[in-house]
Amino acid sequence: MNNDSQKSGVQGFPLLADAERMFAKGEFDKAAQASMAHLRRYPDDPRALALLGTTAMQLGALGQAERFLRMAIKKGPSTLDMRRNLASVLNQQERLHEASLMFTEILREGNDPTIKAILAVIFDKLGRTDDAMELRRALVDQHPDNPHYLIALGHSLRAAGRVDDAIGAYRAATQLDIECGEAWWGLASIKSRVFTNEDISDLHRAITLAVDVRNSAPAHFALARAYHDRGSFAEAFQHYAIGNRQRAESIGYDASELTAEVAEVESTISASFVKTLERQAVTEDIPIFIVSLPRSGSTLLEQMLGSHADIEPIGELPYIPAILRSVVELVTQRGKATVPQIISRMTDTQADAMGQDYLRRARLHRKTDRRYFVDKLPHNWSNILFIKRILPQARFIDIRRPAMDCCFSNYTQSFSSAHASAFDLEDIAQCYVDYVRLMTHLDSVGPGLIHHIAYSELITDAENELRSVLTYLDLPWDPRMLDFHKLNRVVRTPSSEQVRRPLNRDGVDIWKPYIEWLSPLRTALGPLASV
């Protein structure tokens, strides 16, 4: 290392000082340029390398962030911030095992509650439910005045089927901070009528007090649910509309991007291209991808399939989008490229390496040696071609709920930004239209690639629909699939209570009480609105 780089602070290093000032102001592109200019003179300066890595992390260039942070740690004494940022990058890349090891080591050096909370989320993602619960209980015990630790504990309890305990945790959070919209939404998302008249008064007060959309929006969703349960549909829709508008304004979703992506697939992906994806798999593991829009019955179907003796359900794995994101980042450093172009240029060796990477990560969630396992991340419907390229043995099951029910159900959920299309009736309708367009095109160029299930038929004639799925999977019938509600497992989706009950029609025609306000949805869906 250059001796000058060992001076304290940035005295005598104007470019590095400029970079730090720009970073502090959020001018990340400028900070990166200044850091690189400094590194051209002092290439081994760990402080500049660490700053460049942290700046890349802020810009979403996770691969570059990892590279520069690892160089910084190697070139000089590693600070806690360097290692924490590297662990954060690994976490954002969904390299959960590596991130958990790093955060666990960092936690040993102190009792940072933020690290403990992050580690609990990672354990949850890895299916280490008991470990996550233990950390969250410790956080609540150590910080009883923090409502967010109670909310996180409530989420764990609910996923484990301990609904009454979850309600208690959410209520305790609202008592600590009446403005905490996430706590109110935790109560609202329980599939039973939990709100009292006093709760409704408190929710109105919470909305009046809230100055942050992160509190007011979920509180509006919760109040809408309370009015819905009372049959006050006009008041309910008013609050759904306000909550959705606040979320849409804070996110700035552009529906045309997805439409353009689907249009490119339609214009470039042919039957001959799909044929090239058929090749010998390098492993006997067979992942089953349930693909759909959110709120389409995917959790129910996973619970049914997971009751089969040869199939293991392991939830919504974040790995396909993470691997694809890393590939896109790497390729686009050399120039623009779309996902279909990336897939077509990929060698078999590269594809196999990515497939093995996915299977290694998925193995962290496996508790059995069953050949088939289910990954039900809904958004993988737009990743089918990429998945088929890296996992030629993969199977795809599309479960489709009628458009009006599906779209309106999305509109009534206080989702994270991961479901950004859900906060506007026309946006969620366009997403549904694009999803159907993609499925239709893939059926035309790759018959048999995807097996389709209609949610409305699954809940009325489950055995017939499930037998068709098993034929597609080349598996025998297992009558335990009809007793899916007896399967004891952690479920981390809004349908966690529903799949612990026998089949019912509670999700059918849920939009009809709101018909007078849904003309934008019906218009945007076009003919699909009546299917």
C-alpha positions in Angstrom: 0.0 0.0 0.0 1.3 3.5 -0.7 2.5 5.1 2.5 0.4 8.2 1.9 -2.7 6.1 2.0 -2.1 5.3 5.6 -2.5 8.9 6.7 -5.5 9.5 9.0 -8.6 10.9 7.4 -8.5 12.2 3.9 -6.1 15.1 4.4 -3.9 15.5 1.4 -6.3 13.4 -0.8 -8.7 16.0 -2.3 -10.4 13.5 -4.7 -11.2 11.1 -1.9 -12.5 13.9 0.2 -14.7 15.0 -2.7 -15.9 11.4 -3.1 -16.9 11.2 0.5 -18.8 14.5 0.4 -20.6 13.5 -2.7 -21.5 10.1 -1.2 -22.9 11.9 1.9 -25.1 14.1 -0.3 -26.4 11.0 -2.2 -24.6 11.9 -5.4 -23.5 8.4 -6.0 -22.4 8.6 -9.7 -20.2 11.5 -8.9 -18.8 9.8 -5.8 -17.9 6.7 -7.9 -16.1 8.8 -10.5 -14.1 10.7 -7.8 -13.2 7.4 -6.1 -12.0 5.9 -9.3 -9.9 9.0 -10.1 -8.3 8.7 -6.7 -7.7 5.0 -7.2 -5.9 5.6 -10.4 -3.2 7.3 -8.3 -3.5 5.1 -5.2 -4.8 1.7 -6.4 -4.3 0.0 -3.1 -6.1 2.5 -0.9 -8.5 0.4 1.2 -10.6 3.4 2.2 -11.2 4.4 -1.4 -11.9 0.8 -2.4 -14.4 0.5 0.4 -16.1 3.7 -0.6 -16.3 2.7 -4.2 -17.8 -0.7 -3.2 -20.3 1.0 -0.9 -21.2 3.4 -3.7 -21.7 0.5 -6.1 -24.0 -1.1 -3.6 -26.1 2.1 -3.4 -26.3 2.1 -7.3 -27.4 -1.5 -7.3 -24.2 -2.8 -9.0 -23.9 -5.7 -6.5 -21.3 -7.7 -8.3 -19.0 -4.7 -8.5 -19.8 -3.8 -4.9 -18.7 -7.2 -3.8 -15.5 -7.1 -5.8 -14.4 -3.7 -4.4 -15.3 -4.5 -0.8 -13.4 -7.7 -0.9 -10.4 -5.9 -2.3 -10.6 -3.3 0.5 -10.7 -6.0 3.1 -7.7 -7.7 1.5 -5.6 -4.6 1.1 -5.8 -3.3 4.6 -7.3 -3.7 8.1 -10.9 -4.4 7.6 -13.4 -2.3 9.5 -16.7 -3.3 10.9 -18.4 -1.1 8.2 -16.6 -2.9 5.4 -17.6 -6.3 6.6 -21.1 -5.2 7.3 -21.5 -3.7 3.8 -20.1 -6.9 2.3 -22.6 -9.0 4.2 -25.4 -6.6 3.1 -24.3 -7.1 -0.6 -24.3 -10.9 -0.2 -27.8 -10.6 1.4 -29.1 -8.5 -1.5 -27.7 -11.1 -3.9 -29.7 -13.7 -2.0 -26.5 -15.5 -1.1 -28.2 -16.2 2.2 -25.9 -18.8 3.7 -22.8 -16.7 3.2 -24.6 -13.6 4.4 -25.8 -15.5 7.5 -22.3 -16.6 8.4 -20.9 -13.0 8.0 -23.7 -11.4 10.0 -23.4 -14.1 12.7 -19.7 -13.3 13.1 -20.4 -9.6 13.2 -23.1 -10.1 15.8 -20.5 -11.9 18.1 -18.6 -8.6 18.2 -21.5 -6.8 19.8 -25.2 -6.9 20.4 -26.4 -4.7 17.5 -30.2 -5.1 17.3 -30.2 -4.1 13.7 -27.9 -7.0 12.8 -30.0 -9.3 14.9 -33.2 -8.2 13.0 -31.5 -8.7 9.6 -30.2 -12.1 10.6 -33.8 -13.1 11.7 -35.1 -12.2 8.2 -32.3 -14.3 6.6 -33.1 -17.3 8.9 -36.8 -16.9 7.9 -35.9 -17.0 4.2 -33.7 -20.1 4.8 -36.6 -21.9 6.6 -34.8 -21.7 9.9 -38.0 -20.7 11.6 -37.1 -21.6 15.2 -33.8 -19.6 14.9 -35.6 -16.6 13.5 -38.3 -16.8 16.3 -35.6 -17.0 19.0 -33.9 -13.9 17.7 -37.1 -12.0 17.5 -38.2 -13.0 21.0 -34.8 -11.8 22.2 -35.3 -8.5 20.4 -38.7 -8.0 22.0 -37.4 -8.8 25.4 -34.4 -6.5 25.1 -36.4 -3.7 23.4 -40.0 -3.9 24.6 -40.7 -0.4 23.4 -39.9 -1.1 19.7 -43.2 -1.9 17.8 -41.3 -3.2 14.8 -39.7 -6.0 16.7 -43.2 -7.0 17.9 -44.5 -6.9 14.3 -41.7 -9.2 13.1 -42.4 -11.6 15.9 -46.1 -11.5 14.9 -45.2 -12.4 11.4 -43.2 -15.4 12.6 -46.0 -16.6 14.9 -48.6 -16.3 12.1 -46.5 -18.2 9.6 -46.2 -21.0 12.2 -50.0 -21.1 12.5 -50.1 -19.5 16.0 -52.6 -16.9 14.9 -53.9 -15.8 18.3 -50.3 -15.2 19.5 -49.7 -13.2 16.3 -52.7 -11.1 17.0 -51.4 -10.4 20.5 -48.1 -9.3 19.1 -49.7 -7.0 16.5 -52.0 -5.4 19.1 -49.1 -4.8 21.5 -47.4 -2.9 18.7 -50.4 -0.7 18.0 -50.5 0.1 21.7 -46.9 1.2 21.7 -47.4 3.3 18.6 -50.9 4.0 17.3 -49.5 5.5 14.1 -47.7 2.2 13.2 -49.5 1.3 10.0 -47.6 -2.0 9.6 -49.0 -3.2 12.9 -52.6 -2.4 11.9 -52.1 -4.1 8.6 -50.7 -7.2 10.4 -54.1 -7.4 12.2 -56.0 -6.7 9.0 -54.3 -9.4 7.1 -55.5 -12.1 9.5 -58.3 -14.1 7.7 -60.8 -13.5 10.4 -62.7 -10.4 11.7 -60.5 -9.1 14.4 -61.3 -5.3 14.3 -63.6 -3.8 17.0 -65.4 -0.5 16.8 -62.7 0.9 19.1 -60.1 -0.3 16.6 -61.8 1.6 13.8 -61.8 4.8 15.9 -58.1 4.2 16.6 -57.4 3.7 12.9 -59.0 7.0 12.0 -56.9 8.7 14.7 -53.7 6.9 13.4 -54.3 8.1 9.9 -54.8 11.7 11.1 -51.6 11.5 13.1 -49.4 9.8 10.5 -47.1 12.0 8.5 -45.2 9.2 6.8 -46.8 7.3 3.9 -45.2 4.1 5.3 -47.6 4.5 8.2 -50.6 6.1 6.6 -50.9 3.8 3.5 -51.1 0.5 5.4 -53.4 2.1 8.0 -55.8 3.0 5.1 -55.6 -0.6 3.9 -56.4 -1.9 7.4 -59.3 0.5 7.8 -60.6 -0.6 4.4 -60.5 -4.2 5.6 -62.4 -3.3 8.7 -65.2 -1.6 6.7 -65.3 -4.5 4.3 -65.9 -6.9 7.1 -68.8 -4.8 8.2 -70.3 -4.7 4.7 -69.6 -0.9 4.4 -68.2 -1.3 0.9 -68.2 2.4 -0.1 -66.1 3.4 2.9 -63.9 0.4 2.3 -63.2 1.3 -1.3 -62.5 4.9 -0.4 -59.7 3.8 1.9 -58.4 1.2 -0.5 -58.2 3.9 -3.1 -56.3 6.3 -0.8 -53.8 3.6 0.4 -53.1 2.5 -3.1 -52.7 6.0 -4.4 -50.2 6.8 -1.7 -48.2 3.7 -2.4 -48.3 4.2 -6.2 -47.1 7.8 -5.9 -44.2 6.7 -3.7 -43.1 3.9 -6.1 -43.6 5.3 -9.6 -44.3 2.0 -11.3 -44.2 2.0 -15.1 -46.5 -0.7 -16.6 -45.1 -0.1 -20.1 -41.8 -1.8 -19.3 -43.4 -5.2 -18.7 -45.6 -4.8 -21.7 -42.4 -4.1 -23.8 -40.7 -7.2 -22.3 -43.6 -9.5 -23.3 -43.7 -7.9 -26.7 -40.1 -8.7 -27.3 -40.7 -12.4 -26.3 -43.6 -12.5 -28.7 -41.5 -11.1 -31.6 -38.2 -13.0 -31.0 -39.0 -16.4 -29.3 -40.0 -19.0 -31.8 -40.7 -22.8 -31.7 -37.2 -23.5 -32.9 -35.7 -21.4 -30.1 -37.7 -23.2 -27.4 -36.6 -26.5 -29.0 -33.0 -25.6 -28.3 -33.8 -25.4 -24.6 -34.5 -29.1 -24.5 -31.3 -30.9 -23.4 -30.0 -33.4 -20.8 -30.1 -32.3 -17.2 -27.0 -32.7 -15.1 -28.9 -33.6 -12.0 -31.9 -35.8 -11.0 -33.5 -33.1 -8.9 -36.7 -31.8 -10.5 -37.8 -28.3 -9.5 -41.5 -27.6 -10.0 -42.1 -23.9 -10.5 -45.6 -22.7 -9.7 -46.0 -19.5 -11.7 -48.8 -17.0 -11.5 -49.7 -13.5 -10.5 -49.9 -13.0 -6.7 -53.3 -13.9 -5.1 -54.0 -16.6 -7.7 -54.1 -19.7 -5.4 -50.4 -20.7 -5.7 -50.1 -21.3 -1.9 -53.1 -23.6 -2.1 -51.7 -25.6 -5.0 -48.3 -25.8 -3.3 -49.9 -27.2 -0.1 -51.7 -29.8 -2.2 -48.6 -30.8 -4.1 -46.6 -30.8 -0.9 -48.9 -33.4 0.5 -47.7 -35.9 -2.2 -45.2 -38.4 -1.0 -42.7 -37.6 -3.8 -42.9 -33.8 -3.6 -41.3 -31.4 -1.1 -42.8 -27.9 -0.8 -40.2 -25.3 0.1 -41.9 -21.9 -0.4 -41.0 -18.9 -2.4 -37.3 -19.0 -3.2 -35.7 -15.6 -4.3 -32.9 -17.3 -6.2 -34.0 -17.2 -9.8 -34.5 -13.4 -9.9 -31.2 -13.0 -8.0 -29.2 -15.2 -10.4 -30.8 -13.5 -13.4 -30.0 -10.1 -12.0 -26.3 -11.0 -11.5 -26.1 -12.2 -15.1 -27.8 -9.1 -16.4 -25.4 -6.9 -14.4 -22.4 -8.7 -15.7 -23.5 -8.8 -19.4 -24.6 -5.1 -19.5 -21.2 -3.9 -18.4 -20.2 -4.7 -22.0 -23.3 -3.1 -23.6 -27.0 -3.3 -23.6 -28.7 -6.7 -23.9 -32.2 -8.0 -23.2 -33.0 -11.2 -21.3 -33.9 -13.1 -24.5 -30.6 -12.1 -26.1 -28.7 -13.1 -22.9 -30.4 -16.5 -23.0 -29.6 -17.1 -26.6 -25.9 -16.2 -26.2 -25.4 -18.4 -23.1 -23.3 -21.5 -23.5 -24.4 -24.8 -22.0 -21.5 -24.6 -19.5 -22.6 -21.3 -18.3 -26.2 -22.4 -18.1 -25.3 -25.5 -16.2 -23.2 -23.5 -13.7 -26.2 -21.2 -13.0 -28.5 -24.2 -12.7 -26.2 -25.8 -10.2 -26.0 -22.5 -8.3 -29.8 -22.5 -8.0 -29.9 -26.1 -6.8 -27.2 -25.5 -4.2 -29.1 -22.6 -2.8 -32.4 -24.5 -2.9 -30.7 -27.4 -1.1 -30.4 -25.1 2.0 -34.2 -25.3 2.3 -34.6 -29.0 1.7 -35.5 -31.3 4.6 -36.0 -34.5 2.5 -34.4 -36.3 -0.4 -37.5 -36.3 -2.5 -36.7 -35.9 -6.2 -39.3 -33.2 -6.8 -39.6 -29.9 -4.9 -41.8 -26.9 -5.3 -40.6 -23.3 -5.7 -43.7 -21.1 -5.8 -42.3 -17.6 -6.3 -45.2 -16.0 -8.3 -43.0 -13.6 -10.4 -41.1 -16.4 -12.0 -43.9 -16.5 -14.7 -41.8 -13.9 -16.5 -38.6 -15.9 -16.0 -39.7 -19.2 -17.6 -37.4 -19.1 -20.5 -34.4 -18.3 -18.3 -35.3 -21.1 -15.9 -35.7 -23.6 -18.8 -32.3 -22.6 -20.1 -30.4 -23.2 -16.8 -32.7 -26.1 -15.5 -33.8 -28.1 -18.5 -35.6 -30.6 -16.2 -37.7 -27.9 -14.6 -41.5 -28.2 -14.7 -43.9 -25.3 -14.8 -47.5 -25.1 -13.5 -49.4 -21.9 -14.2 -52.4 -21.4 -11.8 -54.8 -18.8 -13.0 -57.5 -17.1 -11.0 -60.3 -15.2 -12.8 -59.1 -11.8 -13.7 -61.5 -9.6 -11.7 -61.0 -11.6 -8.5 -57.2 -11.8 -9.0 -56.7 -8.1 -9.8 -59.0 -6.8 -7.1 -57.5 -9.1 -4.5 -54.1 -7.6 -5.4 -55.5 -4.1 -5.1 -56.7 -4.9 -1.5 -53.3 -6.1 -0.3 -50.7 -3.8 1.4 -47.9 -5.3 -0.6 -44.2 -4.4 -0.6 -42.8 -2.7 -3.7 -42.0 -6.2 -5.0 -45.6 -6.2 -6.2 -45.5 -2.7 -7.6 -48.2 -3.2 -10.2 -50.8 -3.9 -7.5 -51.4 -0.2 -6.5 -53.4 1.0 -9.5 -56.4 -0.7 -11.1 -55.2 -0.1 -14.6 -51.6 -1.2 -13.8 -52.6 -4.5 -12.2 -55.0 -5.1 -15.2 -52.2 -4.5 -17.6 -50.0 -6.9 -15.7 -52.7 -9.6 -15.9 -53.1 -8.9 -19.7 -49.3 -9.2 -20.2 -49.1 -12.3 -18.1 -51.9 -14.0 -20.3 -50.1 -12.8 -23.5 -46.9 -14.4 -22.4 -48.5 -17.7 -21.4 -50.4 -17.8 -24.7 -47.3 -17.2 -26.7 -45.2 -19.8 -24.9 -48.0 -22.3 -25.4 -47.9 -21.6 -29.1 -44.1 -22.0 -29.5 -43.6 -24.6 -26.8 -46.7 -26.8 -26.4 -46.5 -28.8 -23.2 -43.8 -26.6 -21.7 -46.3 -25.2 -19.1 -49.2 -27.0 -17.5 -52.2 -24.8 -16.7 -54.6 -25.0 -13.8 -57.7 -22.9 -13.4 -58.2 -21.9 -9.7 -62.0 -22.0 -10.1 -61.8 -25.6 -11.2 -59.3 -26.6 -8.6 -61.6 -25.6 -5.8 -64.6 -27.3 -7.3 -63.1 -30.5 -8.7 -59.7 -30.8 -7.0 -59.0 -34.4 -7.7 -59.5 -34.1 -11.4 -57.2 -31.0 -11.6 -54.6 -32.6 -9.4 -54.6 -35.8 -11.5 -53.9 -33.7 -14.6 -50.9 -32.1 -12.8 -49.5 -35.5 -11.8 -49.8 -36.8 -15.3 -47.7 -33.8 -16.4 -45.2 -34.6 -13.7 -45.3 -38.3 -14.4 -46.2 -39.2 -10.8 -48.9 -41.5 -9.4 -52.0 -40.3 -7.6 -51.7 -39.7 -3.8 -55.0 -39.3 -2.0 -53.3 -37.3 0.8 -53.3 -34.3 -1.6 -57.0 -33.8 -0.9 -56.2 -33.6 2.8 -53.7 -30.7 2.2 -55.0 -28.7 5.1 -53.6 -31.3 7.5 -50.1 -30.7 6.3 -48.1 -29.2 9.2 -45.6 -26.6 7.8 -44.7 -23.0 8.0 -46.5 -20.8 5.4 -45.2 -17.3 4.9 -47.9 -15.8 2.5 -51.1 -13.9 3.0 -52.9 -17.3 2.5 -51.3 -19.0 5.5 -54.7 -19.4 7.4 -56.7 -20.4 4.3 -54.5 -23.3 3.4 -55.0 -24.8 6.8 -58.8 -25.1 6.1 -60.6 -27.5 3.7 -61.5 -26.2 0.2 -64.0 -23.3 0.2 -65.2 -20.6 -2.2 -64.4 -17.6 0.0 -62.2 -16.1 -2.7 -64.8 -16.3 -5.5 -66.5 -13.1 -6.8 -64.9 -10.9 -4.1 -65.0 -8.0 -6.5 -68.7 -7.9 -7.0 -69.6 -5.7 -4.0 -67.3 -3.1 -5.5 -68.5 -3.3 -9.1 -69.6 0.4 -9.3 -66.0 1.6 -8.7 -64.2 -1.0 -10.9 -64.9 0.3 -14.4 -61.2 1.2 -14.9 -60.2 -2.4 -14.1 -62.9 -3.9 -16.3 -62.0 -1.6 -19.2 -58.3 -2.3 -18.9 -58.8 -6.0 -18.8 -61.1 -6.0 -21.8 -62.4 -9.5 -22.7 -60.5 -11.1 -19.8 -62.8 -9.4 -17.4 -65.6 -11.8 -18.2 -63.5 -15.0 -18.4 
